Amino acid sequence: MATHVLWQADVADFNAWHAVFKEDRFNRKAVGIKALHVWSDPDKENHAVVLFEVLDLEKARAFFDSEELAMHMERDGVAHIQVKLLTPAY
């Protein structure tokens, strides 16, 4: 059964961030990460929230914890990142 990741962060410009996010789908797909939903926070203009489905938890952790991703996010004005892993309740 898939695990889900709830990711949220402040972004410098939501529309610019979202455009880059959509272009990066191939890198996420390569490690088994699929974006299910992307939201903007109506109370906080440049706050992004994404729900991902992940097939391989270790690959997903490595992807989200990678120095390369951190450098891209810093360059693109992404800050205050929160990543929450969610597993199904049985």
Number of C-alpha atoms within 10 A of each C-alpha: 8 13 16 22 23 16 17 22 18 20 22 15 15 17 13 11 17 16 10 11 13 10 9 11 13 12 11 18 12 10 17 17 23 18 18 11 11 14 13 17 13 8 7 9 13 17 20 22 18 16 19 23 20 23 16 14 18 11 16 22 14 12 18 15 12 11 11 10 13 16 11 11 16 11 9 15 13 22 15 9 14 11 16 11 15 14 11 8 4 3
